[in-house]
Amino acid sequence: MSPDFDGNLILEKNSMCRFWRKIVRDQLRKLDIKDIYDHYDFNFNIDDRVTAIRNDIMNGTYKPEVPLVYRIEKKYGICRHMVIPNPADALILQVIVENLADQLISKQPSENAYFSRDKHNVGKIHEGIEYGVPFRKQWKELQKKIYKFHDEKELLIVTDITNYYDSIYLPELRKVFLSQISAPEVIVDLLFQIIEAISWKPDYLPYSGRGLPTTNLEAIRLLAHSFLFEIDEILKKETNNSFVRWMDDFTIGVNTSKEAISILCAISDMLKSRGLALNIPKTAILNAKQVEHEFLINKNMELDSFEKNEIKDIKQIEKVLYKKFNIHLREKKLKVLGKSS
């Protein structure tokens, strides 16, 4: 192990035990396939397990375990390969990224970029670093910014990145990651060794170096989020910060088609330099009427009005909402950014 590796700082025993109990164990509980005993053996012996993990890392003998891989169908039998890492690997990933999270977030060019965070249950300073807000609050903030673009801009661009997680080239991600943080390189080596070990690989074929593992680990999501900071920088400059990003989904406010095309070209060129590409079939330039329909502007604002008013007759409000929701379900399915509904 490199002499510049401060294990006592990053792999501090009490912090690792706390991260397991407060964050990682809950993440593993939320996976599609649950451990029949809820990782009871690992949790019950967490002090001894953490001591053994630290010793292996310090001695340079730590080896990631083979993860459980399962498939979830996307469409027409095309599946996404999901991975469930060993508890020790999940813990190390979270601990490393947790210690570097503040550095990463401080390099984020715009506050208009979001990713799904799951540590809002951490309520006290001594229980871990909280560097974000809950999912629902983030989503509301993002939607309000889209409404603002709708009022201020003539057009909205909606787009995303083709097979984002599967297309990320790990050597490129590692290079970008090292440029964003200050940490011993051996820590980054350990981080990416675990990522490579838990990534899905075709049987008996060598790892191609491409693709982040698809798993419910915040550490992985934060890395994927930080890989797009260069795009955020371009959009902030070119649009005067009139954009929002949720991981790899972009919504951008512009005034003319010429401006929209110029911005899309700039984004596309930057993505290509990192081995990524815009999803052309899902890219659209929407006028005000289309935006109102696709983003359900009026319906969402109507829902907001229910929250703001004092509820006097909850049964009556439930009937109104039930009726409106049934009407919504009968309408033609939205084609753009269906998640916004």
Secondary structure, DSSP 8 states (H G I E B T S, - for coil): --TT--HHHHT-HHHHHHHIIIIIHHHHHTSSS--TTTTHHHHHTHHHHHHHHHHHHHHT-------EEEEEEEETTEEEEEEE--HHHHHHHHHHHHHHHHHHHHT-S-TTEE-----TT--SGGG----S--HHHHHHHHHHHHHHHHHH-SEEEEEEBTTHHHH-BHHHHHHHHHHH----HHHHHHHHHHHHHHS---TT----SB---BSS-HHHHHHHHHTTHHHHHHHHHHHTT-EEEETTEEEEEESSHHHHHHHHHHHHHHHHHTT--B-GGG-EEE-HHHHHHHTTHHHHHHHHHHHHS--S-HHHHHHHHHHHHHHHHHS----S-GGG-
